[in-house]
Amino acid sequence: MILSNTKKKSALPMLLTLFCILALTIQSCKKKSRSDMGAELYKKTQNKVFKDATPEGFADVFKQVLIDNKGKMANPNLITSFYVQNDYDPVFVMDHIFNGDVDIISNYFEKAGQHGLDPKMFKADQIKQLVAKFKDKKGIKNLDEAYHDIAELEILMANSLINYSSALEYGMVSPRKIYARYFTATKRPDSASMLKTLRAQNLKAYLDSIQPKDPQYLMLQKALMSGGTAQGMTKEETTRYLVVNMERLRWKNKPSEPKYVIVNIPDYRLDVMDNGHSILNMKVVVGEGRNMDNANTLVEYDESDKKDRPFSRETPQLNSVIHSVQVNPEWNIPKSIASKEIMVEAAQDPYYLSNKGIDVYENGKKVEDPETIDWGSVSKDQYEFKQRPGDDNSLGKIKFLFNNNSSVYLHDTPAKSGFSQTMRALSHGCVRLGDPQALAKVVFGEGPTYDKIIKAMSEDNPEPTTIAVPNKIPVYITYVTCWADSTGTLQYRPDVYGLDIVLYGHLQKFLANKDQIAAL
């Protein structure tokens, strides 16, 4: 039936009235359901103290307890706001104690060690002690104690649930806050994810849902629970390898694209992944690190280890997109390399620059006779250096470009001997490729463009040529020191940059402060 405009106008106020009545009815039902708070608690506890309990009386006490406990909550404003919006309704006490939910949740908290976490962070013992008081009909002596214990249990449950959920879904530590050279997009818990935790109806199902499902995580978790010892390590060192890498797996920074390039710094390896399978892998050389001889073992932690002091040549962790390649690249030599290496070599050998195909510029103008300059006495900032394309060019015959603030790229190299070494943290920070042509083939596919690249790389007097990648491919540079290979065997790599030391130091500091679990 189609209403006329007149009838529509008359129907609108009626619909609004009905909506308001319905909203008031729902709200009044909620109020009514909690107005018998005392009777409901008495029925469940058989403790006469609760007979006189009222929502209003509890709310007054709860407000003050929230204020008093502000310093012990990781997210006090969010938790307080949640209860304000719900009229200070003690949802955990009223809905989750007497059906066994809180006991089940406490059991999850007690088993947090299976994730490399300290169960004490989640206050399972305190929660169980309070629950026992509610279930003992003589456990609570007066109404003030009742109100206070209800408030304490609500805060413990809300805070612990948020902390536990955030730890499993996002990790305990924010990598961006502990690493100086970390530029990978990493999602951290927000108010929406925390409120989702507090609003969960089936708490067991929710906690089961946030158990990490990544096969890598499950294999490391199994190894942690078994308590084994890796060859050549102590049990403590083995445990710490597992704990820090499980933490890394909890970080929300993993590739979501079906096809991407990934470099694992400690493994000195690049893989091209396509739908979960490596379709190309090769050795790489990465930047020099602060712990290349593995002198700082995991046993030797102290306060200073919690500070990240990267060596200037360390390759950063990042994610970006390969957008183009430069064939026969020209190398604009960074000032740090020019002053510490190029000028030193030129001072010892006047023909070093010409032999290496390096041009010198002053105020943007090419210097015609650089061998006449006294390189031992000139200012380090007076000149700029560029290396021409050719066989001696430090970037080799091709480099793969992606946007980043560290001037890092993947590139070829004339220094092939580095790939035969076990420890391959040898570069100034960029990633040298063991088989750059193979990567170009994957990026461009077979065809005229790839053929053009191969031809240009073989030219005797090459010119720099930049070619855009038709289908841009994501690139991730990561740092993982322990993982399970395709056979399920755990692989361990030396902590060449000391980043395990930094992370474990922060985790220990974080776990030691169990009264206040503040988000890092």
C-alpha positions as CSV (number, residue, x, y, z in Angstrom):
1,M,0.0,0.0,0.0
2,I,1.4,3.4,-0.9
3,L,0.7,6.2,1.7
4,S,-0.1,9.7,0.6
5,N,2.1,12.5,1.7
6,T,-0.5,13.5,4.3
7,K,-0.6,10.0,5.8
8,K,3.2,9.8,5.7
9,K,3.4,13.0,7.8
10,S,0.9,11.7,10.3
11,A,2.6,8.3,10.6
12,L,6.1,9.8,11.3
13,P,5.3,11.1,14.8
14,M,3.7,7.8,15.7
15,L,6.8,5.9,14.6
16,L,9.0,8.2,16.6
17,T,6.8,7.7,19.6
18,L,6.9,3.9,19.3
19,F,10.7,4.0,18.9
20,C,11.0,6.1,22.1
21,I,8.7,3.8,24.1
22,L,10.7,0.8,22.9
23,A,14.0,2.4,23.9
24,L,12.7,3.3,27.3
25,T,11.3,-0.2,27.7
26,I,14.6,-1.8,26.9
27,Q,16.4,0.6,29.3
28,S,13.9,0.1,32.0
29,C,14.2,-3.6,31.7
30,K,17.9,-3.3,32.1
31,K,17.4,-1.1,35.2
32,K,14.8,-3.5,36.5
33,S,17.1,-6.6,35.9
34,R,19.8,-5.0,38.0
35,S,17.5,-3.4,40.6
36,D,17.2,-6.8,42.2
37,M,21.0,-7.0,42.3
38,G,20.9,-7.8,46.0
39,A,18.4,-10.6,45.7
40,E,20.2,-12.1,42.7
41,L,23.5,-12.1,44.5
42,Y,22.0,-13.6,47.7
43,K,20.4,-16.3,45.7
44,K,23.7,-17.2,44.1
45,T,25.9,-16.8,47.2
46,Q,23.5,-17.6,50.1
47,N,25.3,-14.8,51.8
48,K,22.8,-12.5,53.6
49,V,25.2,-9.5,53.3
50,F,24.2,-9.2,49.6
51,K,20.4,-8.8,50.4
52,D,20.8,-5.0,50.9
53,A,23.1,-4.5,47.8
54,T,21.8,-1.9,45.3
55,P,23.2,-0.7,41.9
56,E,23.2,2.8,43.3
57,G,25.2,1.9,46.4
58,F,27.6,-0.2,44.4
59,A,28.1,2.6,41.8
60,D,29.2,5.1,44.4
61,V,31.9,2.6,45.7
62,F,32.9,1.5,42.2
63,K,33.6,5.1,41.1
64,Q,36.1,5.6,43.9
65,V,37.8,2.2,43.5
66,L,38.3,3.0,39.8
67,I,40.1,6.2,40.8
68,D,42.2,4.4,43.4
69,N,43.2,1.7,40.9
70,K,44.0,4.0,38.0
71,G,47.7,3.5,38.3
72,K,47.4,-0.3,38.2
73,M,45.5,-0.4,34.9
74,A,47.0,-0.4,31.5
75,N,44.0,1.5,30.0
76,P,42.3,3.2,32.9
77,N,40.4,5.7,30.8
78,L,38.9,3.1,28.5
79,I,37.9,0.8,31.3
80,T,36.3,3.6,33.3
81,S,34.5,4.8,30.1
82,F,33.2,1.3,29.5
83,Y,31.6,1.1,33.0
84,V,30.3,4.7,32.9
85,Q,28.5,3.9,29.6
86,N,27.1,0.7,31.2
87,D,25.9,2.5,34.4
88,Y,28.6,0.8,36.4
89,D,27.0,-2.6,35.9
90,P,29.3,-5.3,37.3
91,V,29.0,-7.5,34.3
92,F,31.7,-10.0,35.2
93,V,30.4,-10.6,38.8
94,M,26.7,-10.8,37.7
95,D,27.1,-12.8,34.5
96,H,30.3,-14.7,34.6
97,I,31.2,-15.9,38.1
98,F,28.5,-18.4,38.9
99,N,28.4,-20.1,35.5
100,G,32.1,-20.9,35.8
101,D,33.3,-18.4,33.1
102,V,35.7,-16.6,35.4
103,D,37.3,-19.9,36.6
104,I,37.8,-20.9,33.0
105,I,39.4,-17.5,32.2
106,S,41.7,-17.8,35.2
107,N,42.9,-21.1,33.9
108,Y,43.8,-19.5,30.5
109,F,45.7,-16.8,32.4
110,E,47.6,-19.5,34.4
111,K,48.7,-21.2,31.2
112,A,50.1,-18.0,29.7
113,G,53.6,-19.5,30.1
114,Q,52.7,-21.6,27.0
115,H,53.0,-18.3,25.1
116,G,56.3,-17.2,26.7
117,L,54.3,-14.8,29.0
118,D,54.4,-14.6,32.8
119,P,51.1,-15.8,34.2
120,K,51.5,-13.4,37.1
121,M,50.8,-10.5,34.8
122,F,47.2,-11.5,34.5
123,K,46.5,-11.8,38.2
124,A,44.9,-15.3,38.1
125,D,45.6,-16.0,41.8
126,Q,44.0,-12.7,42.9
127,I,41.0,-13.4,40.7
128,K,40.6,-16.9,42.1
129,Q,40.9,-15.6,45.7
130,L,38.1,-13.1,45.1
131,V,35.9,-15.6,43.4
132,A,36.3,-18.0,46.3
133,K,35.0,-15.2,48.7
134,F,31.9,-14.9,46.6
135,K,31.3,-18.6,46.6
136,D,31.8,-18.9,50.4
137,K,28.6,-17.8,52.0
138,K,30.6,-16.5,54.9
139,G,33.5,-15.1,52.9
140,I,32.3,-11.5,52.8
141,K,31.4,-10.0,56.2
142,N,29.6,-6.7,55.4
143,L,28.1,-4.6,52.6
144,D,31.1,-2.3,52.2
145,E,33.4,-5.2,51.8
146,A,30.9,-6.7,49.3
147,Y,30.9,-3.5,47.2
148,H,34.6,-3.2,47.3
149,D,35.3,-6.8,46.3
150,I,32.8,-6.6,43.4
151,A,34.6,-3.5,42.2
152,E,38.1,-5.1,42.6
153,L,37.1,-8.2,40.7
154,E,35.5,-6.1,37.9
155,I,38.7,-4.1,37.5
156,L,41.0,-7.2,37.7
157,M,38.9,-9.0,35.1
158,A,38.6,-6.1,32.7
159,N,42.3,-5.2,32.9
160,S,43.6,-8.8,32.7
161,L,41.3,-9.7,29.8
162,I,42.5,-6.6,27.8
163,N,46.1,-7.3,28.6
164,Y,45.9,-11.0,27.7
165,S,44.0,-10.4,24.5
166,S,46.3,-7.6,23.4
167,A,49.4,-9.7,24.2
168,L,48.1,-12.7,22.1
169,E,46.7,-10.7,19.2
170,Y,49.3,-7.9,18.9
171,G,52.3,-8.8,21.1
172,M,53.5,-7.4,24.4
173,V,55.9,-4.8,23.0
174,S,55.6,-2.3,20.2
175,P,58.6,-2.8,17.9
176,R,58.5,0.8,16.8
177,K,59.1,1.9,20.3
178,I,62.1,-0.3,21.1
179,Y,64.0,-0.4,17.7
180,A,65.7,2.7,16.3
181,R,65.7,1.3,12.7
182,Y,62.2,-0.2,12.5
183,F,60.0,1.1,9.7
184,T,57.5,-1.8,9.1
185,A,53.8,-0.9,9.4
186,T,52.6,-2.7,12.6
187,K,49.1,-2.5,13.9
188,R,48.7,-2.0,17.7
189,P,45.6,-2.6,19.9
190,D,43.1,0.3,19.8
191,S,40.0,1.1,21.8
192,A,37.8,-0.9,19.3
193,S,39.8,-4.1,19.9
194,M,39.8,-3.6,23.7
195,L,36.1,-2.9,23.9
196,K,35.5,-6.0,21.8
197,T,37.2,-8.0,24.5
198,L,35.1,-6.5,27.3
199,R,31.8,-7.0,25.4
200,A,32.4,-10.7,24.5
201,Q,29.5,-12.8,25.6
202,N,31.1,-16.3,25.3
203,L,34.4,-15.6,27.0
204,K,35.8,-19.1,26.4
205,A,35.0,-19.0,22.7
206,Y,36.6,-15.6,22.5
207,L,39.8,-16.7,24.2
208,D,40.0,-19.7,22.0
209,S,39.6,-17.5,18.9
210,I,42.6,-15.3,19.8
211,Q,45.0,-18.2,20.2
212,P,47.5,-17.6,17.3
213,K,46.9,-20.1,14.5
214,D,50.0,-19.5,12.5
215,P,51.7,-22.9,11.9
216,Q,55.1,-21.3,12.7
217,Y,53.8,-20.0,16.0
218,L,52.3,-23.4,16.9
219,M,55.6,-25.1,16.2
220,L,57.6,-22.7,18.3
221,Q,55.0,-22.9,21.1
222,K,55.2,-26.7,21.0
223,A,59.0,-26.5,21.3
224,L,58.7,-24.1,24.2
225,M,56.3,-26.4,26.1
226,S,58.5,-29.4,25.5
227,G,61.4,-27.6,27.2
228,G,64.1,-29.0,24.9
229,T,67.6,-27.5,24.4
230,A,69.0,-26.6,21.0
231,Q,72.4,-27.9,20.0
232,G,75.2,-25.8,21.3
233,M,72.9,-23.7,23.5
234,T,71.9,-23.7,27.1
235,K,68.2,-24.3,28.0
236,E,67.9,-20.7,28.9
237,E,69.3,-19.5,25.6
238,T,67.0,-21.9,23.7
239,T,64.0,-20.6,25.7
240,R,64.8,-17.0,25.0
241,Y,65.2,-17.7,21.2
242,L,61.7,-19.2,21.2
243,V,60.2,-16.4,23.4
244,V,61.4,-13.5,21.4
245,N,60.5,-15.0,18.1
246,M,57.0,-16.0,19.3
247,E,56.6,-12.3,20.3
248,R,57.6,-11.3,16.7
249,L,55.0,-13.7,15.3
250,R,52.3,-12.0,17.4
251,W,53.1,-8.6,15.9
252,K,50.6,-7.6,13.3
253,N,53.1,-6.7,10.6
254,K,52.9,-9.8,8.3
255,P,52.5,-9.6,4.6
256,S,48.8,-9.8,3.5
257,E,49.6,-9.8,-0.3
258,P,49.7,-13.1,-2.2
259,K,53.0,-12.3,-3.8
260,Y,55.9,-10.4,-2.2
261,V,59.7,-10.3,-1.7
262,I,61.0,-10.9,1.8
263,V,64.5,-10.7,3.2
264,N,65.4,-12.2,6.6
265,I,68.5,-10.4,7.8
266,P,69.9,-13.1,10.3
267,D,69.4,-15.8,7.6
268,Y,71.0,-13.7,4.9
269,R,68.3,-14.9,2.5
270,L,65.8,-13.5,0.1
271,D,62.6,-15.3,-0.9
272,V,59.9,-14.5,-3.4
273,M,56.7,-15.8,-1.9
274,D,53.6,-16.6,-4.0
275,N,50.5,-17.8,-2.2
276,G,52.5,-19.1,0.7
277,H,55.2,-20.8,-1.3
278,S,58.7,-19.7,-2.1
279,I,59.1,-19.5,-5.9
280,L,62.6,-18.1,-5.7
281,N,65.3,-17.9,-3.0
282,M,68.8,-16.7,-2.9
283,K,71.7,-15.7,-0.7
284,V,72.1,-12.0,0.2
285,V,74.6,-9.8,1.9
286,V,73.2,-7.4,4.5
287,G,74.6,-4.5,6.5
288,E,77.2,-4.9,9.1
289,G,75.9,-5.3,12.7
290,R,76.9,-4.6,16.3
291,N,77.0,-8.3,17.3
292,M,78.6,-10.1,14.3
293,D,80.8,-12.3,16.4
294,N,77.8,-13.2,18.6
295,A,79.8,-12.1,21.6
296,N,76.7,-10.8,23.4
297,T,75.0,-14.1,24.1
298,L,71.4,-14.2,25.5
299,V,72.8,-15.1,28.9
300,E,74.6,-11.7,29.2
301,Y,71.6,-9.4,29.6
302,D,71.9,-6.2,31.7
303,E,70.2,-2.8,31.9
304,S,72.1,-1.4,28.9
305,D,70.9,-4.2,26.6
306,K,67.3,-2.7,26.8
307,K,68.5,0.3,24.7
308,D,68.7,-0.1,21.0
309,R,72.1,1.2,19.7
310,P,72.2,0.2,16.1
311,F,75.5,0.1,14.2
312,S,75.5,2.7,11.5
313,R,75.5,0.1,8.7
314,E,72.7,-2.1,9.9
315,T,70.0,-2.8,7.4
316,P,66.7,-1.5,8.7
317,Q,63.5,-3.5,9.1
318,L,60.9,-2.1,6.7
319,N,58.2,-2.7,4.2
320,S,57.7,-1.0,0.9
321,V,56.9,-1.6,-2.7
322,I,59.4,-2.2,-5.5
323,H,58.3,0.3,-8.1
324,S,61.2,0.3,-10.6
325,V,64.7,-0.9,-11.4
326,Q,67.7,1.0,-12.6
327,V,69.9,-1.0,-15.0
328,N,73.6,0.0,-15.0
329,P,73.0,2.3,-12.1
330,E,75.1,5.3,-11.2
331,W,76.1,5.4,-7.6
332,N,75.7,8.7,-5.7
333,I,78.1,7.9,-2.9
334,P,76.8,8.9,0.6
335,K,78.9,11.4,2.4
336,S,79.6,9.0,5.3
337,I,81.1,6.4,2.9
338,A,82.9,9.1,0.9
339,S,84.6,10.6,3.9
340,K,85.4,7.4,5.7
341,E,86.5,5.3,2.7
342,I,86.7,7.0,-0.7
343,M,88.7,10.0,0.4
344,V,91.0,7.7,2.5
345,E,91.7,5.5,-0.5
346,A,92.2,8.5,-2.8
347,A,94.8,10.0,-0.3
348,Q,96.8,6.7,-0.5
349,D,96.5,6.2,-4.3
350,P,96.0,9.3,-6.6
351,Y,94.6,7.0,-9.3
352,Y,92.1,5.2,-7.1
353,L,89.2,7.4,-8.3
354,S,89.9,7.0,-12.0
355,N,90.5,3.3,-11.7
356,K,87.1,2.9,-9.9
357,G,85.2,5.1,-12.3
358,I,84.4,7.7,-9.6
359,D,83.8,11.3,-10.6
360,V,84.3,14.2,-8.2
361,Y,82.0,17.3,-8.0
362,E,82.5,20.6,-6.2
363,N,79.4,22.9,-5.9
364,G,77.7,20.7,-8.5
365,K,80.5,21.1,-11.1
366,K,82.6,18.2,-12.2
367,V,86.3,18.4,-11.1
368,E,88.5,17.7,-14.1
369,D,91.7,16.6,-12.3
370,P,90.8,15.0,-8.9
371,E,94.2,13.3,-8.7
372,T,95.8,16.7,-8.0
373,I,93.8,17.3,-4.9
374,D,95.5,16.6,-1.5
375,W,92.7,14.3,-0.1
376,G,94.4,14.1,3.2
377,S,93.9,17.7,4.1
378,V,90.6,18.8,2.4
379,S,87.3,19.3,4.1
380,K,85.2,16.2,4.2
381,D,82.1,18.1,3.1
382,Q,83.7,20.0,0.2
383,Y,83.3,17.4,-2.5
384,E,80.6,15.0,-3.8
385,F,81.3,11.6,-5.5
386,K,79.5,9.6,-8.1
387,Q,80.5,6.2,-9.5
388,R,79.9,5.7,-13.2
389,P,78.1,2.5,-14.5
390,G,80.4,-0.3,-15.2
391,D,81.9,-3.6,-14.0
392,D,83.4,-1.9,-10.9
393,N,80.3,-0.1,-9.8
394,S,79.5,-1.1,-6.3
395,L,75.8,-1.5,-7.2
396,G,76.6,-3.9,-10.0
397,K,74.5,-4.0,-13.1
398,I,71.0,-3.5,-11.6
399,K,69.3,-2.1,-8.5
400,F,65.7,-2.5,-7.4
401,L,64.1,0.7,-6.0
402,F,61.4,1.1,-3.3
403,N,60.5,4.1,-1.3
404,N,62.1,4.3,2.2
405,N,63.8,6.9,4.4
406,S,67.0,4.9,4.8
407,S,68.2,5.1,1.2
408,V,68.2,1.3,1.1
409,Y,67.7,-0.9,-2.0
410,L,68.3,-4.4,-3.3
411,H,71.2,-4.5,-5.8
412,D,73.7,-6.5,-7.7
413,T,77.4,-6.4,-6.7
414,P,80.8,-7.0,-8.3
415,A,82.0,-8.4,-4.9
416,K,80.8,-12.0,-5.3
417,S,83.1,-13.5,-2.7
418,G,80.8,-12.4,0.1
419,F,78.2,-14.9,-0.9
420,S,80.4,-17.8,-0.1
421,Q,80.8,-16.7,3.5
422,T,78.6,-18.0,6.3
423,M,78.4,-14.7,8.1
424,R,77.2,-12.2,5.4
425,A,76.6,-9.0,7.3
426,L,79.2,-7.2,5.2
427,S,77.5,-4.3,3.4
428,H,77.0,-0.6,4.2
429,G,73.2,-1.2,4.7
430,C,71.7,-2.1,1.4
431,V,71.0,-5.7,0.4
432,R,73.3,-7.3,-2.1
433,L,71.6,-10.0,-4.2
434,G,73.2,-13.4,-5.0
435,D,71.1,-13.7,-8.3
436,P,69.7,-10.3,-9.4
437,Q,68.8,-11.5,-12.8
438,A,66.5,-14.2,-11.3
439,L,64.8,-11.6,-9.3
440,A,64.3,-9.4,-12.3
441,K,62.8,-12.3,-14.2
442,V,60.3,-12.8,-11.4
443,V,59.5,-9.1,-11.1
444,F,59.1,-8.5,-14.9
445,G,58.3,-12.0,-16.2
446,E,59.7,-13.3,-19.5
447,G,59.3,-11.0,-22.4
448,P,60.7,-7.9,-24.2
449,T,61.3,-5.9,-21.0
450,Y,63.2,-8.7,-19.3
451,D,65.2,-9.3,-22.5
452,K,66.0,-5.6,-22.7
453,I,67.3,-5.7,-19.1
454,I,69.6,-8.6,-19.7
455,K,71.0,-7.0,-22.9
456,A,71.6,-3.7,-21.1
457,M,73.4,-5.5,-18.3
458,S,75.9,-7.0,-20.8
459,E,76.8,-3.7,-22.5
460,D,80.5,-2.5,-22.6
461,N,79.8,1.2,-22.3
462,P,76.5,1.3,-20.4
463,E,74.2,4.2,-19.6
464,P,71.8,4.3,-16.6
465,T,68.3,3.2,-17.6
466,T,65.3,3.3,-15.3
467,I,62.4,0.9,-16.0
468,A,59.1,1.0,-14.1
469,V,57.8,-2.3,-12.7
470,P,54.4,-3.0,-14.4
471,N,53.0,-4.8,-11.4
472,K,54.6,-3.3,-8.3
473,I,55.6,-6.0,-5.8
474,P,55.7,-5.6,-2.0
475,V,59.1,-6.0,-0.2
476,Y,59.6,-6.8,3.4
477,I,63.0,-6.7,5.2
478,T,62.6,-8.6,8.5
479,Y,64.6,-10.0,11.4
480,V,63.8,-13.5,12.5
481,T,66.3,-15.7,14.4
482,C,64.3,-18.9,15.0
483,W,61.7,-20.6,12.8
484,A,60.6,-24.1,11.7
485,D,61.6,-25.1,8.2
486,S,59.5,-27.1,5.7
487,T,60.4,-30.3,7.5
488,G,59.3,-28.9,10.9
489,T,62.9,-28.7,12.1
490,L,63.7,-25.6,14.1
491,Q,66.3,-23.3,12.6
492,Y,68.4,-20.9,14.8
493,R,70.5,-18.1,13.5
494,P,73.0,-15.9,15.4
495,D,71.6,-12.6,16.7
496,V,73.9,-10.6,14.4
497,Y,72.3,-7.2,15.2
498,G,71.7,-7.9,18.9
499,L,67.9,-7.3,18.3
500,D,67.0,-10.4,20.3
501,I,68.9,-8.9,23.2
502,V,67.0,-5.6,22.9
503,L,63.6,-7.3,22.7
504,Y,64.2,-9.8,25.5
505,G,65.5,-7.0,27.7
506,H,62.3,-5.1,27.1
507,L,60.1,-8.1,27.7
508,Q,61.9,-8.8,31.0
509,K,61.4,-5.2,32.1
510,F,57.8,-5.3,31.0
511,L,57.0,-8.5,32.8
512,A,58.8,-7.5,35.9
513,N,56.4,-4.6,36.5
514,K,53.4,-6.8,37.1
515,D,51.4,-4.2,39.1
516,Q,51.2,-1.8,36.2
517,I,51.1,-3.3,32.8
518,A,51.5,-0.2,30.7
519,A,51.5,-0.5,26.9
520,L,54.9,-0.2,25.3
